[in-house]
Amino acid sequence: MIPQLFVEKIDLGDGRSITIETGRLAKQADGSVVVRMGDTMILATAVSARTSNPGVDFLPLTVDYREKFAAAGRFPGGFFKREARPSDSEVLTMRLVDRVLRPLFPDDYHAETQVMIQLMSHDETVMPDALAGLAASAALAVSDIPFYNLISEVRVARIDGKLVINPSREELEKSDIDMMIGASMDSVAMVEGEMKEISEAEMIEAIKFAHEAIKVQIQAQYRLQEAFGKKEIRTYEGEKENEEIYKKVKAAAYDKIYAIAKVGSAKHERGAAFAEVKEEVKALFTEEELAADGDLVSKYFYKTNKEAVRNVVLELGVRLDGRKTTDIRPIWCETDYLPRVHGSSLFTRGETQALATVTLGTSREANQIDSPSEQGEEKFYLHYNFPPFSTGEAKPLRGTSRREVGHGNLAQRALKNMIPADCPYTIRIVSEVLESNGSSSMATVCAGTMALMDAGVQMVKPVSGIAMGLITDGEKFAVLSDILGDEDHLGDMDFKVTGTADGITACQMDIKIDGLRYDIMEQALAQARDGRLHILGKLTETIAAPRADVKAHAPKIITRTIPGNFIGALIGPGGKVIQELQKATGTTIVINEVDEQGVIEILGTDPAGIEAVLAKIASITFKPQMGEAYEVKVIKMLDFGAVVEYTAAPGNEVLLHVSELAWERTENVADVVKMGDVFQVKYLGVDPKTKKEKVSKKALVPRPPREEKKE
């Protein structure tokens, strides 16, 4: 017996629609839905523990997104035919959903919570990541988990000047905007995407357009919730509170923290001063009181610290390090720091430092993408590493974190559209964050720009980035340029913007409060543009333009296209020709067949080796033209002629028959030519009788007059 189903439909207004269904699958989860668009189907489930773990003072939320290969009718790659660790694209989708959901749970809800989203059926015309946020929120909507402010996410693109919601991948390739927006009915909570140098006004327009579509999707969730029968929200044990302890901590700490915050100091100096105040506060309590309520003392100290620091900014316009709200920290840069890499740079802004390297390679080094929803390759990619020493900590290394994947992706999107379309190289940037106190991803963008130019990559335009913050009490607000790590933790917004002098190339925004006004967002973008241009000026002071060529020790890449029927001759039987050629010339040769043509990439550091490969290619593909004269060299003597080699194409041999040596009858080939002789011959095409190519030496000299016979 099929259980009762509850279905809601969302009309996208262009003939496409999305449906949300509940009641059929995964009924033991606290909430489950199936979201469908076209033939793409996503199952989302939400489960939360009934009790919290003692001592946990945060929300242990896990958002997991997985794409099943069966959804696309494919087998997983690799030896074990089973889905394994999540791909980068899956991790990025997890982050997109997590960043919108997490701030909207009650502050005092600390139960283990898991939202799982699975792609169960894939339609190539529908990009599933744009549906993940809707599915997650809908699963929470039909559960009894405390989550009061429903959300959704959409992708917005602009194709031929028209904004489009949730385009297909094919449509997205024609777009100059690719943004994911996450929002509630009242407020935008998350923005992430890439653009082709759009203006701040165009970005705001796209966000507003997306928000209107999100409101329609949230209304559908409320209808589903009502039809299904809204569950009574479960009761839970919130955080313990003690007003007397809070008043005691605040009275002892607020003024001291305020005084430290308004002076302006470095990160470690400030941290030590705050720690000293905390010890003074703890000294006001007995050992028995601390044993019973030490967690509350720490909690209220953090709350007091946050309030005092925020008030210093709102009341005095002074930040923790002494800057004004629009000031950028001191910047110094350096290129060509590492002597043997293909390109390198150091970017240091305040207490944040990134070291970027560039490596150049052939198409063989392209990053292969193989997931149920996307297949292809990237010839430009960026990896971001955030070791614990960058913040002065010692922590175990447990592989690449979700944060590292996300920050690297943002920096990659910021730079990728400034790599020229005709760049022959595969390019890998690696950013090593060596110090961090705010916006290491934007430091990566800046370091990446300089490393690319140092490597001789002819960037279209240099790119810089800046992270903006916000502090507001609901009425007053302050937009902060180039935020510190503490300002990120204590503030209400983290808004990263990258771009050239002419427009925005990427952005990432996370809002921690409800109801961010668009006028505040507009001010943040305008202030970000000023800061971005200031930073861009520092970069171009260090390296004004890309180097004219790659470095002497870096590989040069030359591409050639040959007819497809010559590919086999260049490779040789069992790869013999190409392998011997690579060994002899010290080059790497890659051959790709594209549209029945052979696209050859020659990578090497020795110009002579590259020239030798080009000569071999010219030799193999050499095709003489009828009636043209060519220089040849005798390489073999025969009784019936001489074997000659085209000097312009070594290895290309042809028989010069004895009858084509001279107009006079030739009895002995050696009477006319000798080994090693170089001379011109005329190409006569293919002999119809022998079906072999024919050349002539005599055809290039005048025919002598015939002698008249005597009577």
C-alpha distance (Angstrom), angle and dihedral (degrees) to the residues before:
residue distance angle dihedral
M1 . . .
I2 3.79 . .
P3 3.80 110.8 .
Q4 3.77 121.5 -123.6
L5 3.78 111.6 -76.9
F6 3.77 127.5 -147.5
V7 3.79 116.5 -158.6
E8 3.79 133.5 179.9
K9 3.80 125.2 -171.9
I10 3.81 127.0 -146.8
D11 3.80 114.6 -158.7
L12 3.81 112.0 -149.5
G13 3.80 90.1 -163.4
D14 3.80 97.7 -122.0
G15 3.78 101.3 78.6
R16 3.82 93.8 -80.0
S17 3.78 124.5 105.0
I18 3.81 142.1 -177.5
T19 3.79 124.5 -142.3
I20 3.81 128.3 -158.5
E21 3.81 116.5 -158.1
T22 3.80 131.5 -176.7
G23 3.80 134.4 173.6
R24 3.81 100.5 55.0
L25 3.83 108.2 72.8
A26 3.82 137.6 41.0
K27 3.80 96.0 1.7
Q28 3.82 94.2 169.3
A29 3.80 90.2 66.2
D30 3.80 115.0 92.0
G31 3.80 87.2 -114.8
S32 3.79 134.2 -0.3
V33 3.80 136.1 174.4
V34 3.78 139.6 171.9
V35 3.80 115.6 -138.8
R36 3.79 117.0 -162.1
M37 3.78 133.1 -172.0
G38 3.78 116.6 169.9
D39 3.80 103.8 -38.0
T40 3.80 94.0 -30.8
M41 3.80 111.0 109.9
I42 3.80 126.0 -175.4
L43 3.80 126.1 -170.5
A44 3.81 115.0 -153.7
T45 3.79 124.8 -175.0
A46 3.78 132.2 -177.0
V47 3.80 125.2 -160.0
S48 3.79 128.8 170.7
A49 3.79 130.5 -177.0
R50 3.79 117.0 -110.2
T51 3.80 93.0 -131.9
S52 3.79 135.1 36.7
N53 3.77 124.3 -123.5
P54 3.81 111.7 -107.3
G55 3.78 113.0 -102.9
V56 3.82 95.4 20.5
D57 3.81 108.9 130.3
F58 3.80 98.6 175.6
L59 3.80 138.8 56.5
P60 3.84 108.9 -90.8
L61 3.81 93.3 -151.7
T62 3.81 121.5 167.4
V63 3.79 119.6 -168.9
D64 3.79 112.3 -170.0
Y65 3.81 126.2 -175.2
R66 3.80 122.2 -175.9
E67 3.77 133.8 175.5
K68 3.80 114.9 -147.1
F69 3.81 113.9 -143.3
A70 3.79 90.0 -143.4
A71 3.81 86.5 64.1
A72 3.80 87.9 71.9
G73 3.81 95.8 34.9
R74 3.80 92.0 -107.8
F75 3.81 139.2 124.3
P76 3.80 121.2 -122.4
G77 3.79 113.6 -105.1
G78 3.79 123.8 -117.8
F79 3.79 133.5 52.7
F80 3.81 96.6 -64.2
K81 3.79 107.8 58.3
R82 3.78 95.4 -143.6
E83 3.78 134.5 99.4
A84 3.81 108.8 -98.5
R85 3.80 134.2 172.8
P86 3.81 114.8 -3.1
S87 3.78 118.0 -90.8
D88 3.79 121.6 -121.5
S89 3.81 90.3 -102.8
E90 3.82 90.5 54.2
V91 3.82 90.8 48.1
L92 3.81 90.5 50.6
T93 3.80 90.9 52.3
M94 3.82 90.2 49.4
R95 3.80 89.0 54.0
L96 3.79 93.1 48.4
V97 3.80 91.0 56.1
D98 3.81 97.2 38.2
R99 3.79 93.5 52.9
V100 3.81 92.2 56.9
L101 3.81 98.4 40.8
R102 3.80 101.5 42.9
P103 3.85 99.8 66.9
L104 3.83 91.8 48.4
F105 3.81 98.9 63.4
P106 3.82 115.6 92.9
D107 3.80 111.3 -81.9
D108 3.80 91.5 -124.4
Y109 3.82 96.9 47.3
H110 3.82 108.1 109.0
A111 3.81 105.1 160.6
E112 3.80 119.5 129.8
T113 3.82 104.4 -94.6
Q114 3.78 129.2 -173.9
V115 3.79 128.3 -171.6
M116 3.81 113.0 -171.9
I117 3.80 122.0 -169.7
Q118 3.81 121.7 -173.2
L119 3.79 131.5 -174.3
M120 3.82 103.1 -135.7
S121 3.82 101.1 168.9
H122 3.79 126.8 19.8
D123 3.79 127.9 -151.8
E124 3.81 111.9 -168.7
T125 3.81 90.6 -140.9
V126 3.83 92.6 57.8
M127 3.81 124.2 66.8
P128 3.81 105.4 -145.0
D129 3.82 98.8 -156.6
A130 3.83 89.3 71.1
L131 3.83 89.4 62.1
A132 3.82 98.3 46.6
G133 3.82 96.7 86.1
L134 3.81 92.5 48.4
A135 3.82 90.7 49.6
A136 3.82 93.3 48.7
S137 3.79 93.7 49.4
A138 3.82 92.8 45.6
A139 3.82 90.8 52.3
L140 3.81 89.3 53.1
A141 3.82 90.3 45.2
V142 3.83 93.1 61.4
S143 3.82 92.9 44.0
D144 3.80 132.0 79.2
I145 3.81 92.0 -122.3
P146 3.81 112.7 126.1
F147 3.81 101.7 -102.5
Y148 3.76 111.5 129.9
N149 3.78 105.8 169.3
L150 3.81 110.3 65.3
I151 3.80 118.7 -151.5
S152 3.77 142.4 -175.4
E153 3.78 138.6 -166.8
V154 3.79 132.1 -142.0
R155 3.77 136.9 178.7
V156 3.80 115.5 -124.9
A157 3.80 123.6 -161.0
R158 3.80 134.4 174.5
I159 3.79 115.7 -138.1
D160 3.81 118.9 -179.4
G161 3.80 88.9 -16.5
K162 3.83 94.7 -51.7
L163 3.80 122.3 114.2
V164 3.82 114.5 -129.7
I165 3.82 131.7 -170.2
N166 3.82 119.0 -135.0
P167 3.82 98.8 -9.6
S168 3.79 123.1 -167.6
R169 3.81 119.0 -101.7
E170 3.80 89.4 -106.3
E171 3.82 91.0 53.1
L172 3.79 91.0 45.6
E173 3.80 90.9 60.2
K174 3.83 88.1 64.2
S175 3.81 93.6 48.9
D176 3.80 129.4 99.4
I177 3.83 91.6 -157.0
D178 3.80 128.8 54.2
M179 3.81 110.2 172.9
M180 3.77 134.1 156.2
I181 3.80 113.4 -151.0
G182 3.80 124.6 -166.8
A183 3.80 120.4 -170.0
S184 3.77 148.6 149.2
M185 3.81 122.9 -131.3
D186 3.79 90.6 -86.2
S187 3.75 106.8 30.9
V188 3.79 146.2 30.1
A189 3.80 107.8 -121.3
M190 3.82 104.4 175.5
V191 3.79 138.7 20.5
E192 3.78 125.9 178.7
G193 3.77 132.0 161.0
E194 3.76 153.1 95.7
M195 3.78 131.5 -93.8
K196 3.77 139.0 -176.1
E197 3.80 99.6 -115.1
I198 3.79 98.9 -59.3
S199 3.80 124.5 170.6
E200 3.79 126.7 -106.4
A201 3.82 90.3 -109.9
E202 3.81 91.4 53.4
M203 3.79 90.3 50.8
I204 3.81 92.4 52.0
E205 3.81 89.9 48.5
A206 3.82 91.0 53.4
I207 3.83 92.1 48.4
K208 3.81 92.1 50.5
F209 3.81 90.9 48.2
A210 3.80 90.7 51.5
H211 3.81 92.2 46.8
E212 3.80 92.0 57.4
A213 3.82 90.1 53.8
I214 3.82 90.0 48.1
K215 3.82 91.4 54.3
V216 3.82 89.5 57.8
Q217 3.81 90.5 51.6
I218 3.80 92.4 49.2
Q219 3.82 91.4 50.3
A220 3.82 88.1 54.9
Q221 3.82 89.4 53.5
Y222 3.81 90.8 53.0
R223 3.83 89.6 50.3
L224 3.81 90.0 50.5
Q225 3.79 90.6 47.4
E226 3.81 91.1 52.3
A227 3.82 94.6 45.5
F228 3.80 92.4 47.5
G229 3.78 91.1 47.4
K230 3.77 114.4 -101.7
K231 3.78 108.5 -107.1
E232 3.75 120.2 -130.6
I233 3.79 107.7 -103.3
R234 3.80 109.7 -109.0
T235 3.75 119.7 -111.5
Y236 3.76 116.4 -117.9
E237 3.75 138.4 -179.1
G238 3.78 108.0 -103.8
E239 3.75 128.0 -159.2
K240 3.74 116.7 -58.7
E241 3.77 113.5 -110.7
N242 3.79 135.8 -163.5
E243 3.78 116.6 -173.0
E244 3.82 93.3 -167.4
I245 3.81 92.5 56.6
Y246 3.81 90.5 46.6
K247 3.80 92.5 52.5
K248 3.81 91.3 47.2
V249 3.83 93.1 49.7
K250 3.79 93.8 45.5
A251 3.79 93.7 47.3
A252 3.80 90.9 51.6
A253 3.81 99.0 41.2
Y254 3.81 112.4 27.0
D255 3.80 100.0 78.8
K256 3.81 93.5 41.6
I257 3.81 92.3 50.6
Y258 3.80 90.8 45.7
A259 3.80 90.0 52.9
I260 3.83 92.6 50.0
A261 3.81 92.5 46.0
K262 3.81 96.0 51.4
V263 3.82 94.6 51.5
G264 3.79 96.9 63.3
S265 3.79 121.0 -130.2
A266 3.81 144.5 168.5
K267 3.80 121.6 -82.5
H268 3.83 99.7 -102.4
E269 3.80 94.0 39.0
R270 3.80 90.6 50.5
G271 3.81 92.1 44.8
A272 3.80 90.7 52.6
A273 3.82 91.4 49.7
F274 3.81 92.5 50.1
A275 3.83 90.2 47.0
E276 3.81 89.8 53.3
V277 3.81 90.9 53.0
K278 3.80 90.0 48.9
E279 3.81 90.8 53.3
E280 3.81 89.3 50.8
V281 3.81 89.6 52.2
K282 3.80 92.8 48.5
A283 3.81 89.0 50.9
L284 3.81 88.0 65.2
F285 3.81 89.7 67.9
T286 3.78 129.2 67.9
E287 3.79 122.0 -117.6
E288 3.80 88.8 -107.1
E289 3.81 91.6 52.4
L290 3.80 91.9 48.5
A291 3.80 91.1 48.4
A292 3.79 89.7 53.7
D293 3.81 101.4 35.5
G294 3.81 107.1 12.8
D295 3.81 90.0 120.4
L296 3.82 89.5 57.3
V297 3.80 91.7 49.8
S298 3.82 90.1 53.7
K299 3.81 92.0 44.3
Y300 3.80 93.6 50.7
F301 3.79 92.0 44.3
Y302 3.82 89.3 56.0
K303 3.81 90.1 46.5
T304 3.81 91.1 50.4
N305 3.79 91.8 45.4
K306 3.80 90.9 52.1
E307 3.80 93.2 48.4
A308 3.80 94.0 47.8
V309 3.81 95.5 47.3
R310 3.81 92.1 47.0
N311 3.80 91.7 49.3
V312 3.81 91.8 51.6
V313 3.80 88.4 57.7
L314 3.82 95.2 44.1
E315 3.81 96.1 42.6
L316 3.81 103.1 34.1
G317 3.81 103.5 20.3
V318 3.83 87.6 -128.7
R319 3.79 124.0 131.7
L320 3.79 132.0 -149.5
D321 3.80 93.5 -93.5
G322 3.80 93.8 42.7
R323 3.81 97.7 -101.0
K324 3.77 126.8 134.1
T325 3.80 117.6 -115.9
T326 3.83 94.3 -94.9
D327 3.82 98.7 40.7
I328 3.81 121.6 115.5
R329 3.80 118.8 -146.0
P330 3.84 118.3 -109.8
I331 3.80 112.6 -77.7
W332 3.78 131.7 -155.0
C333 3.78 126.4 174.8
E334 3.78 139.7 -173.1
T335 3.80 134.2 -173.9
D336 3.80 133.0 -160.3
Y337 3.81 89.7 30.3
L338 3.83 95.9 145.4
P339 3.82 110.3 57.4
R340 3.82 101.6 -152.5
V341 3.80 104.7 37.6
H342 3.80 119.8 94.0
G343 3.80 92.9 -114.6
S344 3.81 135.1 -9.3
S345 3.77 142.9 173.5
L346 3.77 142.2 177.1
F347 3.79 120.1 -142.1
T348 3.79 118.6 -172.8
R349 3.80 123.1 179.6
G350 3.79 113.8 173.7
E351 3.80 106.9 -53.3
T352 3.82 94.6 -16.6
Q353 3.80 119.7 93.6
A354 3.81 132.8 175.4
L355 3.80 128.5 -174.4
A356 3.81 111.9 -158.4
T357 3.79 128.1 -167.5
V358 3.80 129.7 -169.1
T359 3.81 124.1 -151.3
L360 3.81 121.5 -168.5
G361 3.79 123.5 -151.6
T362 3.78 147.0 148.1
S363 3.79 129.1 -86.1
R364 3.81 86.5 -87.4
E365 3.82 87.5 74.2
A366 3.81 94.0 53.1
N367 3.81 115.4 129.6
Q368 3.81 107.0 -107.1
I369 3.81 116.6 -138.6
D370 3.79 114.5 -158.3
S371 3.78 115.8 164.5
P372 3.81 133.2 132.8
S373 3.81 91.2 -102.1
E374 3.81 100.4 38.0
Q375 3.78 139.7 28.5
G376 3.77 126.3 -179.5
E377 3.77 141.6 80.9
E378 3.79 140.7 -89.2
K379 3.80 120.0 -136.2
F380 3.80 90.0 -173.7
Y381 3.78 121.0 46.7
L382 3.79 138.7 154.1
H383 3.80 131.4 -150.5
Y384 3.80 122.3 -160.6
N385 3.81 124.2 -158.5
F386 3.79 124.7 -166.4
P387 3.83 109.2 -173.0
P388 3.82 118.2 -168.6
F389 3.82 93.5 -117.1
S390 3.81 88.3 68.5
T391 3.81 87.9 77.0
G392 3.80 95.7 34.1
E393 3.81 93.5 -102.0
A394 3.80 135.5 127.9
K395 3.80 111.1 -140.3
P396 3.80 134.3 154.0
L397 3.81 115.6 -97.3
R398 3.80 110.5 -123.9
G399 3.79 103.7 173.4
T400 3.78 129.0 -83.8
S401 3.80 111.3 -24.0
R402 3.80 125.9 -138.0
R403 3.78 87.6 -113.4
E404 3.80 91.9 56.2
V405 3.80 90.9 49.6
G406 3.81 91.4 49.3
H407 3.80 97.0 46.3
G408 3.79 91.7 46.0
N409 3.79 91.0 50.8
L410 3.81 91.8 50.9
A411 3.81 92.2 51.7
Q412 3.81 91.2 45.5
R413 3.81 91.7 52.9
A414 3.81 90.2 47.7
L415 3.81 92.4 57.6
K416 3.79 107.3 28.4
N417 3.81 99.0 83.1
M418 3.80 89.5 54.5
I419 3.81 92.1 61.6
P420 3.83 105.6 98.2
A421 3.80 115.3 -111.0
D422 3.81 91.5 -126.5
C423 3.83 94.8 52.5
P424 3.83 103.8 130.9
Y425 3.81 95.8 -157.7
T426 3.76 134.0 89.9
I427 3.81 102.2 -132.4
R428 3.79 128.0 -155.8
I429 3.80 121.2 -173.7
V430 3.80 120.1 -167.3
S431 3.79 118.4 -167.4
E432 3.79 117.2 -160.7
V433 3.79 110.7 -165.0
L434 3.81 104.8 -146.0
E435 3.80 98.8 173.2
S436 3.77 128.9 17.0
N437 3.76 132.7 -166.4
G438 3.78 103.0 138.2
S439 3.78 136.2 -19.1
S440 3.78 104.9 11.7
S441 3.82 88.8 163.8
M442 3.80 90.0 62.2
A443 3.81 89.7 46.5
T444 3.81 85.8 53.9
V445 3.82 91.0 55.0
C446 3.81 91.0 51.3
A447 3.81 94.2 44.7
G448 3.80 89.9 45.2
T449 3.80 92.1 54.1
M450 3.80 92.7 52.5
A451 3.82 93.8 43.6
L452 3.82 90.2 52.7
M453 3.80 91.6 51.1
D454 3.81 90.5 44.9
A455 3.82 88.8 53.4
G456 3.80 91.4 54.6
V457 3.81 95.3 -109.7
Q458 3.79 104.1 153.0
M459 3.81 97.9 -129.9
V460 3.78 115.3 -163.7
K461 3.83 89.9 -133.6
P462 3.81 134.9 -16.2
V463 3.82 117.8 -101.3
S464 3.80 130.6 -148.1
G465 3.79 132.6 -178.6
I466 3.78 140.5 -154.8
A467 3.81 136.5 -171.7
M468 3.80 118.0 -136.0
G469 3.79 127.4 -160.3
L470 3.80 137.3 -165.1
I471 3.77 135.8 -149.5
T472 3.80 118.5 -174.2
D473 3.79 137.7 160.6
G474 3.79 92.7 -161.3
E475 3.79 95.1 -88.4
K476 3.79 109.2 35.6
F477 3.77 119.0 45.3
A478 3.78 139.9 178.7
V479 3.80 125.1 -157.9
L480 3.81 110.4 -149.2
S481 3.80 124.0 -151.7
D482 3.81 119.9 -145.9
I483 3.80 97.4 4.2
L484 3.79 126.9 -145.5
G485 3.78 122.9 -128.4
D486 3.82 90.2 -104.9
E487 3.80 90.7 50.6
D488 3.79 88.8 53.9
H489 3.83 91.9 51.9
L490 3.81 95.4 42.7
G491 3.80 97.8 36.3
D492 3.79 135.7 81.8
M493 3.80 101.8 -123.5
D494 3.78 142.8 32.0
F495 3.80 108.8 -164.1
K496 3.80 117.4 174.2
V497 3.81 118.4 -169.8
T498 3.80 128.1 -179.1
G499 3.75 130.5 -176.4
T500 3.77 152.6 127.0
A501 3.78 126.3 -96.1
D502 3.81 86.9 -85.9
G503 3.79 104.8 47.1
I504 3.81 153.6 -30.5
T505 3.81 119.0 -61.7
A506 3.83 101.3 177.3
C507 3.78 142.5 -4.1
Q508 3.79 142.7 -174.0
M509 3.79 122.9 -169.3
D510 3.79 130.8 179.6
I511 3.80 120.1 -176.3
K512 3.80 119.5 -160.8
I513 3.81 97.7 -171.8
D514 3.79 135.5 60.0
G515 3.77 121.6 -108.7
L516 3.79 106.3 23.8
R517 3.79 105.3 -174.0
Y518 3.79 119.9 -129.3
D519 3.81 91.2 -129.6
I520 3.82 88.7 60.8
M521 3.80 89.8 48.7
E522 3.81 90.2 50.4
Q523 3.81 91.3 50.8
A524 3.80 90.5 48.3
L525 3.81 91.3 52.3
A526 3.82 93.0 47.2
Q527 3.81 91.4 48.1
A528 3.81 89.6 46.0
R529 3.81 90.7 54.5
D530 3.82 91.4 54.8
G531 3.81 91.4 48.6
R532 3.79 92.6 44.5
L533 3.80 92.2 53.4
H534 3.81 90.8 47.7
I535 3.80 90.5 53.9
L536 3.81 91.2 44.1
G537 3.79 88.4 56.6
K538 3.82 90.3 55.7
L539 3.80 91.1 50.9
T540 3.78 94.3 50.5
E541 3.81 91.0 46.6
T542 3.81 86.3 60.8
I543 3.82 96.7 43.3
A544 3.78 116.0 3.7
A545 3.80 98.9 -170.0
P546 3.81 140.2 -1.4
R547 3.78 115.3 -75.3
A548 3.79 111.4 -96.8
D549 3.80 92.3 -117.8
V550 3.77 141.1 4.6
K551 3.80 117.9 -84.1
A552 3.79 122.3 -83.1
H553 3.82 92.9 -107.2
A554 3.81 93.6 42.1
P555 3.79 119.1 92.6
K556 3.77 118.9 -100.1
I557 3.76 116.4 -144.0
I558 3.78 125.2 -149.9
T559 3.79 123.1 -177.4
R560 3.77 127.3 -155.5
T561 3.79 131.9 178.2
I562 3.80 120.5 -144.2
P563 3.82 132.5 178.1
G564 3.78 111.1 -85.3
N565 3.80 93.4 -118.8
F566 3.84 90.1 66.7
I567 3.83 95.0 56.5
G568 3.79 93.2 87.2
A569 3.82 92.6 51.2
L570 3.82 91.2 51.9
I571 3.80 93.2 48.3
G572 3.80 94.2 42.9
P573 3.82 128.4 -161.2
G574 3.80 108.0 -35.1
G575 3.81 89.4 -6.8
K576 3.80 91.7 -66.1
V577 3.81 97.9 138.1
I578 3.79 97.2 48.2
Q579 3.81 94.2 41.9
E580 3.80 93.0 51.6
L581 3.80 90.3 45.0
Q582 3.82 92.3 52.5
K583 3.80 91.1 47.8
A584 3.81 94.0 48.1
T585 3.82 95.7 45.7
G586 3.82 101.2 34.9
T587 3.80 91.1 -126.3
T588 3.78 137.5 125.7
I589 3.79 114.2 -126.8
V590 3.80 122.1 -165.3
I591 3.80 122.6 -175.2
N592 3.80 122.4 -163.9
E593 3.79 124.2 179.8
V594 3.81 111.2 -135.8
D595 3.81 122.2 172.7
E596 3.82 91.9 -18.7
Q597 3.80 90.2 -52.6
G598 3.79 127.5 110.7
V599 3.82 112.0 -125.2
I600 3.81 106.9 -161.5
E601 3.81 123.2 -163.2
I602 3.81 116.6 -164.1
L603 3.80 114.8 -166.4
G604 3.80 121.8 -175.1
T605 3.79 146.0 128.1
D606 3.82 97.1 -137.5
P607 3.83 113.3 76.7
A608 3.80 90.3 -157.2
G609 3.80 90.6 56.7
I610 3.79 91.7 50.2
E611 3.81 90.5 48.9
A612 3.80 90.1 51.1
V613 3.81 90.3 54.3
L614 3.81 91.0 48.2
A615 3.79 89.5 50.6
K616 3.80 90.6 51.4
I617 3.77 91.2 49.9
A618 3.80 90.6 48.3
S619 3.78 88.8 49.9
I620 3.79 94.7 50.1
T621 3.78 94.1 45.3
F622 3.80 95.9 39.4
K623 3.81 110.5 130.2
P624 3.82 116.8 178.3
Q625 3.78 118.0 -141.2
M626 3.80 124.7 -126.8
G627 3.81 113.0 -94.5
E628 3.83 95.0 9.1
A629 3.81 123.5 126.9
Y630 3.81 120.4 -126.3
E631 3.78 134.7 -175.5
V632 3.80 113.5 -117.1
K633 3.79 138.2 -179.3
V634 3.80 126.3 -144.0
I635 3.81 109.5 -118.4
K636 3.81 101.6 163.7
M637 3.79 136.5 24.4
L638 3.82 121.4 -143.4
D639 3.81 134.0 177.3
F640 3.80 90.7 -113.9
G641 3.80 99.6 39.6
A642 3.80 145.1 -45.7
V643 3.78 131.1 -73.2
V644 3.80 108.4 -130.7
E645 3.79 131.5 -169.8
Y646 3.80 124.8 -146.6
T647 3.80 105.4 -115.5
A648 3.79 90.1 -148.6
A649 3.81 90.6 54.5
P650 3.82 111.9 34.6
G651 3.78 110.8 -155.2
N652 3.78 94.2 32.4
E653 3.78 105.2 112.8
V654 3.79 132.6 -178.3
L655 3.80 134.5 176.8
L656 3.82 117.0 -109.3
H657 3.80 99.7 -157.0
V658 3.79 119.2 -140.2
S659 3.80 89.2 -117.5
E660 3.84 90.0 61.6
L661 3.79 97.1 50.7
A662 3.78 98.7 84.5
W663 3.77 140.9 -12.1
E664 3.79 89.7 -113.8
R665 3.79 118.4 75.5
T666 3.81 109.3 -89.4
E667 3.76 117.2 -148.1
N668 3.81 96.7 174.7
V669 3.81 122.6 32.9
A670 3.81 90.5 -150.4
D671 3.79 89.8 62.7
V672 3.82 89.0 69.7
V673 3.84 107.6 26.9
K674 3.79 137.2 16.5
M675 3.81 136.4 -162.3
G676 3.80 111.4 -70.2
D677 3.82 95.2 17.7
V678 3.82 113.3 146.3
F679 3.79 120.0 -154.3
Q680 3.81 143.8 134.3
V681 3.79 126.6 -83.6
K682 3.77 132.4 -176.6
Y683 3.81 119.0 -125.1
L684 3.81 110.9 -127.8
G685 3.81 99.1 -179.1
V686 3.79 125.3 -125.1
D687 3.80 118.0 -20.7
P688 3.83 106.2 -123.1
K689 3.81 90.9 -145.0
T690 3.81 101.7 47.4
K691 3.84 96.5 25.3
K692 3.80 87.5 -136.5
E693 3.80 130.8 119.4
K694 3.77 114.7 -92.3
V695 3.81 131.3 -153.2
S696 3.78 131.9 178.1
K697 3.80 134.5 -153.9
K698 3.78 95.1 -175.5
A699 3.83 92.8 54.5
L700 3.81 89.1 72.5
V701 3.81 95.1 57.7
P702 3.81 126.3 65.1
R703 3.76 115.2 -95.3
P704 3.83 109.4 -111.8
P705 3.83 116.8 -117.9
R706 3.78 115.1 -97.8
E707 3.83 116.4 -109.2
E708 3.84 114.7 -115.8
K709 3.80 115.5 -117.8
K710 3.85 115.4 -115.6
E711 3.84 118.5 -122.9
